[in-house]
Amino acid sequence: VEQLKVDEHTLASALDPSELPRLEFEPDHAVAILNRPRKYSAADGLFFRVASTGIFLFADRLIVVLDEDVEVFDRPKFFSRIRSLREVFLRIIYRSIFHFLDHLATINAISDDLEEKVNTSLQNEYLIQLFNLEKSLVYLVNAIRYNGSLIERIKHSAAKLGLTPEELELLDDIVIENSESTRQAEIHSNVVAGLMDARVSIVNNNLNHLIKRLNFAMIALMWPTLA
């Protein structure tokens, strides 16, 4: 704030998980607020959260602001043969798309496992876990969609950002990948929501069958007395 004249409110936005993605221009730099998946912890109980990232693009430097210790450049293939800071800026956004896809794949694997457990369980534990996944997917779908709006804003501001033809090609790839990520997130969300409805019915049916068996057992035990 003092040395680089970064707006204090914008800096706070980069640390606020409820902040919507956006692109802003200051006199000597551009700012993108981006959604990303938060690092998962077992304490979250199968609830996958969303966080914000602030990317401050100056002529001679790029500053990334995060609220947790995560590796930004964890996939070398996204950051090979970099030719400009603008390209790093775009590739951080590109990497976030695949970060969401990684979480979607994990959620899909967990939901498959929970589906089998719910089929034979009378307890609410697995249904609660499915509910957490369903809630997580709602947040992820919205986060990816909002990122899509940010990406479109970057595309419309390409001239102001000084993007080269090569960087515009990369941006087109980002648009396509984010659209595919949105579709996958929506599919996963619909599948888990359907599973929730079906599994609630299954648990109710299992419980009804158990009650019927208990009633038959009670009648059998009481029959000699009634006779």
C-alpha positions in Angstrom: 0.0 0.0 0.0 2.8 2.4 0.9 5.4 1.5 -1.6 3.4 0.5 -4.7 0.2 2.6 -4.0 -2.0 -0.5 -4.1 -5.6 0.5 -3.1 -6.2 -0.8 0.4 -9.8 -1.8 -0.3 -8.7 -3.8 -3.4 -6.0 -5.5 -1.3 -8.6 -6.5 1.3 -10.9 -7.8 -1.5 -8.1 -10.2 -2.5 -8.3 -11.8 0.9 -12.1 -11.9 1.1 -13.6 -15.3 0.0 -17.0 -13.7 -0.6 -15.6 -11.1 -3.1 -16.8 -11.4 -6.7 -14.1 -11.8 -9.4 -13.5 -8.5 -11.3 -10.9 -6.6 -13.3 -9.9 -3.0 -12.3 -7.4 -0.5 -13.7 -5.3 1.8 -11.6 -3.0 4.5 -13.0 0.0 2.2 -13.1 -1.3 -1.3 -12.8 -4.3 -3.6 -13.4 -5.9 -5.8 -10.8 -7.8 -9.0 -11.2 -9.7 -10.6 -8.3 -10.0 -14.3 -9.1 -11.9 -17.2 -7.5 -10.0 -20.4 -6.7 -10.6 -23.6 -4.6 -9.4 -23.3 -1.1 -6.8 -25.9 0.1 -8.9 -28.8 1.4 -8.6 -29.9 5.1 -10.0 -33.0 6.7 -11.5 -30.7 9.3 -13.8 -29.3 6.6 -15.9 -32.5 6.6 -16.2 -33.0 2.9 -17.1 -29.3 2.4 -14.9 -27.8 -0.4 -14.5 -24.0 0.0 -13.7 -21.2 -2.4 -11.2 -18.5 -1.8 -10.0 -15.3 -3.6 -6.7 -14.4 -5.2 -5.6 -10.9 -6.1 -3.3 -10.5 -9.1 -1.7 -7.1 -9.4 -0.1 -6.6 -12.8 2.5 -3.8 -13.1 4.8 -3.0 -16.0 7.8 -4.4 -14.2 6.4 -6.9 -11.7 3.4 -9.1 -10.8 2.1 -9.5 -7.3 -0.1 -12.4 -6.2 -2.0 -12.0 -2.9 -3.3 -15.1 -1.2 -4.8 -15.7 2.2 -3.2 -19.1 2.7 0.1 -20.8 1.9 -0.5 -22.5 -1.5 1.9 -23.1 -4.4 1.0 -20.9 -7.3 3.4 -22.4 -9.8 2.8 -26.1 -9.0 2.3 -27.2 -12.6 5.5 -26.5 -14.7 3.6 -27.1 -17.9 1.5 -24.0 -17.3 4.6 -21.8 -16.8 7.1 -23.0 -19.3 8.5 -20.7 -22.0 7.0 -17.5 -20.4 7.6 -14.4 -22.5 6.0 -11.7 -20.5 4.4 -10.8 -17.1 1.0 -10.6 -18.9 1.4 -14.2 -19.9 2.2 -15.2 -16.3 -1.0 -13.2 -15.3 -3.1 -15.3 -17.8 -1.5 -18.6 -16.9 -2.3 -18.1 -13.2 -5.9 -17.8 -14.3 -5.5 -20.8 -16.6 -4.1 -22.9 -13.8 -7.0 -22.0 -11.5 -9.4 -23.6 -14.0 -7.6 -27.0 -13.7 -7.5 -26.5 -10.0 -11.3 -26.5 -10.0 -11.3 -29.5 -12.3 -9.1 -31.4 -9.8 -11.6 -30.7 -7.0 -14.5 -31.7 -9.2 -12.8 -35.1 -9.9 -12.2 -35.6 -6.2 -15.9 -34.8 -5.4 -17.0 -37.2 -8.1 -14.9 -40.0 -6.6 -16.2 -39.3 -3.1 -19.8 -39.2 -4.2 -19.4 -42.6 -5.9 -18.1 -44.0 -2.6 -20.8 -42.4 -0.6 -23.5 -43.7 -3.0 -22.6 -47.3 -2.1 -22.5 -46.6 1.6 -25.9 -44.8 1.6 -27.6 -47.8 -0.1 -27.0 -50.0 2.9 -27.0 -47.5 5.7 -29.9 -46.4 8.0 -27.9 -43.6 9.5 -27.7 -39.9 8.5 -24.0 -39.7 8.5 -23.5 -40.4 4.8 -26.5 -38.3 3.8 -24.9 -35.3 5.6 -21.7 -35.9 3.8 -23.6 -36.0 0.5 -25.3 -32.8 1.5 -21.9 -31.1 2.1 -20.8 -32.2 -1.4 -24.0 -30.8 -2.9 -23.4 -27.5 -1.1 -19.8 -27.4 -2.2 -20.8 -27.9 -5.8 -23.2 -25.0 -5.6 -20.3 -22.7 -4.5 -17.9 -24.2 -7.1 -20.4 -23.7 -10.0 -20.9 -20.1 -9.0 -17.2 -19.5 -8.5 -16.4 -20.9 -12.0 -19.1 -18.9 -13.6 -17.9 -15.7 -11.9 -14.4 -16.4 -13.1 -15.9 -16.7 -16.6 -17.2 -13.1 -16.3 -13.7 -12.0 -15.3 -12.2 -13.8 -18.3 -14.6 -12.1 -20.6 -13.8 -8.7 -19.1 -10.1 -9.4 -19.7 -10.9 -10.3 -23.3 -12.8 -7.0 -23.8 -9.9 -5.1 -22.2 -7.2 -6.8 -24.3 -6.0 -3.6 -25.9 -5.9 -1.8 -22.6 -3.8 -4.6 -21.1 -1.6 -4.6 -24.2 -2.1 -8.3 -25.0 -0.2 -9.7 -28.0 -1.7 -12.0 -30.6 -0.1 -15.0 -28.9 -1.6 -13.9 -25.5 -5.0 -13.5 -27.1 -4.7 -17.1 -28.4 -4.0 -18.2 -24.9 -6.9 -16.2 -23.6 -9.2 -17.9 -26.2 -8.0 -21.3 -24.8 -8.8 -20.1 -21.3 -12.3 -19.1 -22.3 -12.9 -22.6 -23.8 -11.5 -24.4 -20.8 -13.5 -22.4 -18.3 -16.7 -23.0 -20.3 -16.0 -26.7 -20.2 -15.2 -26.5 -16.5 -18.6 -24.8 -15.9 -20.4 -27.6 -17.8 -18.6 -30.3 -15.8 -19.4 -28.5 -12.5 -23.1 -28.2 -13.4 -23.2 -31.9 -14.4 -21.6 -33.0 -11.1 -23.9 -30.7 -9.2 -27.0 -32.1 -10.9 -25.8 -35.7 -10.3 -25.1 -35.2 -6.6 -28.5 -33.4 -6.2 -30.2 -36.3 -7.8 -28.3 -38.7 -5.6 -29.4 -36.8 -2.5 -33.1 -37.2 -3.5 -32.7 -40.8 -4.4 -30.8 -41.8 -1.3 -33.2 -40.0 1.1 -35.9 -42.2 -0.4 -33.7 -45.3 -0.1 -33.0 -44.6 3.6 -36.7 -44.0 4.2 -37.6 -47.3 2.5 -34.9 -49.2 4.5 -36.2 -47.7 7.7 -39.8 -48.6 6.8 -38.8 -52.2 6.1 -37.0 -52.4 9.4 -40.0 -51.1 11.2 -42.2 -53.7 9.5 -39.9 -56.5 10.5 -39.9 -55.2 14.1 -43.7 -55.1 14.1 -43.8 -58.7 12.9 -41.4 -59.7 15.6 -43.4 -57.9 18.2 -46.6 -59.5 17.0 -44.9 -62.9 17.1 -43.7 -62.4 20.6 -47.1 -61.1 21.8 -49.2 -63.8 20.1 -49.0 -66.4 22.9 -50.2 -63.7 25.3 -53.0 -62.7 23.1 -54.0 -66.3 22.5 
